[in-house]
Structures are given as structure tokens and as C-alpha cells.
């Protein structure tokens, strides 16, 4: 038995459901019999009122039992799962209703604990590896700089040194991206913000692209820190692809907020569309691309329960991303 579920007797779900169905079947029969018995004593009208009142009370008791034993534990488990998804620790519930719901809660909470342990292990391993690799990469960079300073270095050797220096810079970028994607798996950007709050910094950081807002549909359920990360990576991808214009739009569909990010770049080919969110996938490897930007965005949004997809390009645009909150 999991430590989350205390071992104690609870009525089986089959007993609860069977008892409820039996009560529904028997209650009208007993109500009719009791009404016939009370009619000679109290009169037909009063007998009907008494039986109706008793039936109402019996229905309230049955409803309370079903709420207590089934509905309330299920709602509490759903709320606890939402808390865990938001970064909370897996903790037991105060009441589980039936053994079946207790087993379900045990499986959910055990699974959450295992996933959190794995998450911590992955993040700890990533932090350790990236930290340990800093020393040899620093030594490689220092050696390459010393060799580059040699004036009489043969041309072939100089090209090799440049290749080593370029590989070191790429390794540093990949390690930084690995740390970012590990951090993105933690749902730490809870809150709300407006799209307009992120625009000044975004335009300052990317002055070579025209950033427009087609429509702003109110607050988005993501903290400003998280929205800045999303917009920065999507804008950087657009700039690196050669786009000169970026259009942002937010709105609501069935009360659920959404945002689209479209650029006038060359777009994404149909063959690459299914791979662009995979870590390390890039068509710009020779230009220093790491292929981690969209992976970081998707990982961070999924950690908060949101989804990013590629939309059919609109007229005048090459690539459109849609984020459903």
C-alpha cells in the first residue's frame, strides 16, 4: 500500500452503486405502501405529504453518500493532480471514498512522485554535465586563442584552429540550450500578462525586424517572464530565417485564449514541419544553429499545459505558429 493512502476500511464501489440502485428501485414501492398505511390514520393528503417529505429526506441522504464516497474524492484527486502539474509536491488526500478510488489515487500520486524524481534527476544530471564540461571547453578555447595569435602559423593549421574554435563555440551554445530546455520543464511561469508588456524589450532586442500587433485580446495565462522566452525564441527564429516582419495576434475561442506568431520568412517545408520541435533539429547547422529554440518553447508551454502548433501560412506570410492556452 502506498504511503499516500492510509489502510482502512472503505465501502467498495460496487456496494455503493448497488445500494444506490436498490434504494432507487425499492423507495417508490415502500413509499406507496406507507402512503396506503397512513391514509386511514391521517387522510390521503397528509399521508402523501408525509411520504413525499420522507422520500425527499431519503434522496438527500443518498445524494450526500454518493457525493461523499464518489464525487468529492474524484474532485479532490483532480484538484491535487492540477496542483502537482503546477509544481506542487504529491501529497495524500484526506478522504478516498471507496477502495477503487483509493487505488486510483495511489497510482496517480505514485506516478507523480516518480515523474518528479525523474525530472529532478534529469535536471541535476544536466546541470552537472554542463558544469563539468566548462573546464575542458575553456582549455580548448584558450589553446585555440594562443594558436591563433601565432603569426607564422601555416594556413592549413590555421584553418584547423578556426575549426576547433568554431566547434568550441557551438558546444558552449549547445550546453546553454541544454540547461534552458531542462529549466523549461519546470512550470515556474505561473501568472498572467498582456502582450503589450513584452513588446518594448522584444523590439529593442530585435531591431532588424518590424514587430506588429494585429489584435490584442486581453491577458494571457502565462507570466511575463515565460511569454518573453516564447516570443524571444520565435522572433529569433524568424530573424535567422531572413524575415523582416513579425505579426502577433491574441484572442479567445470558447473562452480559451490563443496567440499566433506569423513572419514573412521563407516558411517551413512540409518535410521539416513534423521535426521542427525536436531538440537539435536545425537546417542552419553550418550557420551556428542549435535547433533548440522551438524545443525550448514547446517544452515550457507543455509544462504549463499549453500547446504550440504550426498553422497553414496566411497570404504574405511564410510561417505561422499558434499557441493554445
C-alpha positions as CSV (number, residue, x, y, z in Angstrom):
1,X,0.0,0.0,0.0
2,X,1.3,3.4,-0.9
3,X,2.2,5.8,1.9
4,X,-0.2,8.3,0.3
5,X,-3.3,6.1,1.0
6,X,-3.8,5.0,4.7
7,X,-5.0,1.4,5.0
8,X,-8.6,1.5,6.4
9,X,-11.9,0.0,5.5
10,X,-14.0,1.8,2.9
11,X,-17.2,0.6,1.2
12,X,-16.5,-1.0,-2.2
13,X,-17.7,1.0,-5.2
14,X,-19.9,-2.0,-6.3
15,X,-21.6,-1.9,-2.9
16,X,-22.2,1.9,-3.2
17,X,-23.6,1.7,-6.7
18,X,-25.6,-1.4,-6.0
19,X,-27.1,0.0,-2.8
20,X,-28.0,3.2,-4.7
21,X,-29.7,1.4,-7.4
22,X,-31.5,-0.8,-4.9
23,X,-32.7,2.2,-3.0
24,X,-34.0,3.9,-6.2
25,X,-35.9,0.6,-7.0
26,X,-37.3,0.0,-3.5
27,X,-38.0,3.5,-2.4
28,X,-41.1,4.1,-4.6
29,X,-42.6,0.8,-3.5
30,X,-42.2,1.5,0.2
31,X,-43.5,5.0,-0.3
32,X,-46.7,3.6,-1.9
33,X,-47.1,1.1,0.9
34,X,-46.5,3.6,3.7
35,X,-49.0,6.0,2.0
36,X,-51.6,3.3,2.0
37,X,-51.0,2.6,5.7
38,X,-51.1,6.3,6.7
39,X,-54.1,7.2,4.7
40,X,-56.8,5.7,7.1
41,X,-54.9,7.4,10.0
42,X,-54.1,10.9,8.7
43,X,-56.1,11.2,5.5
44,X,-54.9,10.9,1.9
45,X,-53.5,14.5,1.6
46,X,-51.4,14.4,4.8
47,X,-50.2,10.9,4.0
48,X,-48.9,12.0,0.6
49,X,-47.2,15.0,2.2
50,X,-45.5,12.8,4.8
51,X,-44.4,10.2,2.3
52,X,-43.1,12.9,-0.1
53,X,-41.1,14.5,2.8
54,X,-39.6,11.2,3.8
55,X,-38.7,10.4,0.2
56,X,-37.1,13.8,-0.1
57,X,-35.0,13.2,3.0
58,X,-34.0,9.7,1.8
59,X,-33.0,11.2,-1.5
60,X,-30.9,13.9,0.3
61,X,-29.1,11.2,2.3
62,X,-28.5,9.1,-0.8
63,X,-27.2,12.1,-2.7
64,X,-24.9,13.0,0.2
65,X,-23.5,9.5,0.4
66,X,-22.8,9.5,-3.4
67,X,-21.1,12.9,-3.1
68,X,-19.1,11.8,-0.1
69,X,-18.0,8.5,-1.4
70,X,-17.5,9.2,-5.1
71,X,-17.8,12.8,-6.4
72,X,-15.9,14.5,-3.6
73,X,-12.8,12.2,-3.7
74,X,-12.7,12.4,-7.5
75,X,-12.9,16.2,-7.5
76,X,-10.2,16.3,-4.8
77,X,-7.9,14.0,-6.8
78,X,-8.4,16.1,-9.9
79,X,-7.5,19.2,-7.9
80,X,-4.4,17.5,-6.4
81,X,-3.3,16.4,-9.9
82,X,-3.6,20.0,-11.1
83,X,-1.5,21.2,-8.1
84,X,1.2,18.6,-8.9
85,X,1.2,19.7,-12.6
86,X,1.7,23.3,-11.4
87,X,4.8,22.2,-9.5
88,X,3.4,21.1,-6.1
89,X,4.5,18.1,-4.1
90,X,2.4,14.9,-4.3
91,X,0.5,14.6,-1.1
92,X,-2.3,12.3,0.0
93,X,-5.9,13.2,0.2
94,X,-7.9,13.4,3.4
95,X,-10.7,11.0,2.2
96,X,-10.8,8.5,-0.7
97,X,-14.4,7.3,-0.6
98,X,-14.0,3.8,-1.9
99,X,-11.1,1.3,-2.3
100,X,-11.2,1.7,-6.1
101,X,-10.8,5.5,-5.8
102,X,-8.1,4.9,-3.2
103,X,-6.2,2.7,-5.7
104,X,-6.6,5.2,-8.4
105,X,-5.3,7.9,-6.1
106,X,-2.4,5.7,-5.1
107,X,-1.4,5.1,-8.8
108,X,-1.7,8.8,-9.7
109,X,0.3,10.1,-6.7
110,X,2.9,7.4,-7.1
111,X,3.3,8.2,-10.8
112,X,3.6,11.9,-9.9
113,X,6.3,11.2,-7.4
114,X,8.2,9.0,-9.9
115,X,7.9,11.6,-12.6
116,X,9.1,14.4,-10.3
117,X,12.0,12.3,-9.2
118,X,13.0,11.6,-12.8
119,X,12.6,15.3,-13.6
120,X,14.9,16.2,-10.7
121,X,17.4,13.6,-11.8
122,X,17.4,14.8,-15.4
123,X,17.8,18.4,-14.4
124,X,20.6,17.6,-11.8
125,X,22.4,15.5,-14.4
126,X,22.2,18.3,-17.0
127,X,23.4,20.9,-14.6
128,X,26.3,18.6,-13.5
129,X,27.4,17.7,-17.0
130,X,27.2,21.3,-18.3
131,X,29.2,22.5,-15.3
132,X,31.9,19.8,-15.7
133,X,32.3,20.4,-19.4
134,X,33.0,24.1,-18.9
135,X,36.6,23.4,-17.8
136,X,37.8,21.4,-20.9
137,X,35.9,23.8,-23.2
138,X,37.7,26.7,-21.5
139,X,41.0,25.0,-22.0
140,X,40.2,24.3,-25.7
141,X,39.3,27.9,-26.2
142,X,42.4,29.1,-24.5
143,X,44.6,26.8,-26.6
144,X,42.9,27.9,-29.8
145,X,43.4,31.6,-29.0
146,X,47.1,31.0,-28.3
147,X,47.5,29.2,-31.6
148,X,45.5,32.0,-33.5
149,X,48.0,34.5,-32.1
150,X,50.9,32.9,-33.9
151,X,51.8,35.0,-36.9
152,X,53.8,32.3,-38.8
153,X,51.1,29.6,-38.4
154,X,50.7,27.6,-41.7
155,X,47.4,28.2,-43.5
156,X,46.2,24.6,-43.2
157,X,46.9,24.6,-39.4
158,X,45.2,28.0,-39.1
159,X,42.1,26.6,-40.8
160,X,42.2,23.6,-38.4
161,X,42.5,26.0,-35.4
162,X,39.5,28.0,-36.7
163,X,37.5,24.8,-36.9
164,X,38.4,23.9,-33.4
165,X,37.4,27.4,-32.2
166,X,34.1,27.2,-34.0
167,X,33.4,23.7,-32.6
168,X,34.1,25.1,-29.1
169,X,31.6,28.0,-29.6
170,X,29.0,25.6,-30.8
171,X,29.5,23.3,-27.9
172,X,29.1,26.2,-25.5
173,X,25.8,27.2,-27.2
174,X,24.5,23.6,-27.1
175,X,25.3,23.3,-23.4
176,X,23.5,26.6,-22.7
177,X,20.5,25.3,-24.7
178,X,20.5,22.1,-22.8
179,X,20.3,24.0,-19.5
180,X,17.5,26.1,-20.9
181,X,15.4,23.1,-22.0
182,X,16.0,21.4,-18.6
183,X,14.8,24.5,-16.9
184,X,11.8,24.8,-19.2
185,X,10.4,21.5,-18.0
186,X,9.6,23.2,-14.6
187,X,6.2,25.1,-14.6
188,X,7.6,28.2,-12.9
189,X,6.0,30.9,-15.1
190,X,2.5,30.9,-13.5
191,X,0.6,34.1,-13.8
192,X,-0.9,36.4,-16.4
193,X,0.4,39.2,-18.6
194,X,-0.6,41.3,-21.6
195,X,1.2,41.0,-24.9
196,X,1.9,44.8,-24.9
197,X,4.0,44.4,-21.8
198,X,6.6,42.3,-23.7
199,X,6.8,44.4,-26.9
200,X,9.3,47.2,-25.8
201,X,12.0,44.7,-24.8
202,X,11.3,42.5,-27.8
203,X,11.6,45.4,-30.2
204,X,14.8,46.6,-28.5
205,X,16.4,43.2,-28.7
206,X,15.4,42.6,-32.3
207,X,15.7,46.0,-34.1
208,X,16.1,44.4,-37.6
209,X,12.5,43.1,-37.7
210,X,9.3,45.0,-37.8
211,X,7.1,43.7,-35.0
212,X,3.3,44.5,-35.3
213,X,0.3,43.5,-33.2
214,X,-2.7,42.8,-35.4
215,X,-5.1,42.4,-32.4
216,X,-4.6,42.1,-28.7
217,X,-7.3,40.0,-27.0
218,X,-6.5,40.7,-23.3
219,X,-4.4,39.0,-20.7
220,X,-2.7,35.6,-21.4
221,X,-2.4,32.9,-18.7
222,X,1.4,33.0,-18.7
223,X,3.7,35.1,-16.6
224,X,5.6,37.9,-18.4
225,X,8.9,36.0,-17.8
226,X,7.6,33.0,-19.7
227,X,5.9,35.0,-22.5
228,X,9.2,36.8,-23.1
229,X,11.0,33.5,-23.5
230,X,8.4,32.3,-26.0
231,X,8.4,35.5,-28.1
232,X,12.2,35.8,-28.0
233,X,12.8,32.3,-29.4
234,X,10.1,32.7,-32.1
235,X,11.4,36.1,-33.1
236,X,15.0,34.9,-33.2
237,X,14.0,32.0,-35.5
238,X,12.2,34.5,-37.8
239,X,15.2,36.8,-37.9
240,X,17.6,34.0,-38.6
241,X,15.3,32.7,-41.4
242,X,15.5,36.2,-43.1
243,X,12.1,37.5,-42.1
244,X,11.7,41.3,-41.9
245,X,8.2,41.4,-40.4
246,X,6.5,39.7,-37.5
247,X,2.8,39.9,-36.7
248,X,1.4,38.9,-33.3
249,X,-2.3,38.4,-32.6
250,X,-4.2,37.2,-29.5
251,X,-7.8,36.3,-29.0
252,X,-10.2,33.9,-27.4
253,X,-12.1,30.9,-28.6
254,X,-14.8,29.4,-26.3
255,X,-13.2,31.5,-23.5
256,X,-9.8,29.8,-24.1
257,X,-7.1,32.4,-25.0
258,X,-4.8,31.9,-28.0
259,X,-1.9,33.6,-29.7
260,X,-0.5,33.5,-33.2
261,X,3.0,34.5,-34.3
262,X,3.5,34.9,-38.1
263,X,6.5,36.1,-40.1
264,X,7.2,36.8,-43.7
265,X,10.2,34.5,-44.0
266,X,10.6,31.6,-46.4
267,X,8.4,29.3,-44.3
268,X,8.9,25.7,-43.2
269,X,8.9,22.9,-45.8
270,X,6.3,20.1,-45.4
271,X,9.1,17.6,-44.9
272,X,10.5,19.6,-41.9
273,X,7.2,20.6,-40.3
274,X,7.0,17.4,-38.3
275,X,10.5,17.8,-36.9
276,X,10.9,21.4,-36.1
277,X,10.0,20.9,-32.4
278,X,12.6,18.1,-32.0
279,X,15.7,19.0,-30.0
280,X,18.8,19.6,-32.1
281,X,16.9,19.6,-35.4
282,X,18.1,22.6,-37.5
283,X,18.5,23.4,-41.1
284,X,21.1,26.1,-40.2
285,X,23.8,23.9,-38.6
286,X,26.5,25.5,-40.8
287,X,25.4,29.0,-39.6
288,X,25.6,28.0,-35.9
289,X,22.0,27.0,-35.4
290,X,21.5,24.6,-32.4
291,X,17.9,23.5,-33.2
292,X,16.9,24.1,-29.6
293,X,14.8,27.3,-29.8
294,X,11.4,25.7,-30.7
295,X,12.1,22.7,-28.5
296,X,12.6,25.0,-25.5
297,X,9.3,26.9,-26.4
298,X,7.3,23.7,-26.7
299,X,8.8,22.1,-23.6
300,X,8.0,25.2,-21.5
301,X,4.4,25.5,-22.8
302,X,3.7,21.8,-22.3
303,X,5.0,22.1,-18.7
304,X,2.2,24.7,-18.2
305,X,-0.4,22.7,-20.0
306,X,-0.4,24.7,-23.3
307,X,0.2,23.7,-26.9
308,X,2.0,25.2,-29.8
309,X,1.4,24.1,-33.4
310,X,2.2,25.2,-36.9
311,X,-0.7,26.8,-38.8
312,X,-1.3,27.0,-42.5
313,X,0.6,30.1,-43.7
314,X,-1.6,33.1,-44.5
315,X,-1.2,35.4,-47.5
316,X,2.0,37.3,-47.3
317,X,3.5,35.1,-44.5
318,X,5.8,32.2,-44.6
319,X,5.5,30.7,-41.1
320,X,2.6,30.9,-38.6
321,X,2.7,29.4,-35.1
322,X,-0.4,29.1,-33.0
323,X,-0.3,28.8,-29.2
324,X,-3.4,27.5,-27.5
325,X,-3.6,28.3,-23.8
